Amino acid sequence: MPPCKTESLASDLPHARLAVLHDCGHLSHEEAPSALLEQLVPFCGEVLCHPPVVMGGALAPFLRT
């Protein structure tokens, strides 16, 4: 997806964070695993430790406490 479209999409989604992995195509986990994990691990840690309230806590059944 072109960066201009991802910026628009990210601005429309609540709690979204945009991370652009340069020189990477559709298989980011294979093409740039370190760069992907560098962005993904902190994001997952934030979401699991401080989940956003979505539709009255709709994420609650999926999160361990």
C-alpha positions, 0 to 999 in steps of 0.5 A: 500500500502506498504510504500516502494511503496508509497515512490516511487510513491510520488517521481514520482508525482510533488507536492506530499507529503507523510504522513504515518499513522501507525497502519491504513488500508484502512479506515484511516478516520475511523481508525485514524481520528485525525491523518488523519486530522493532515496531511490533513488540513495543506495540503489542506490549502497550496493547496487552498492558494498557488495552484501548477501550473499544466498544465498551471493552469488547477486547476484554474476552481476548486479554489475559489479566 
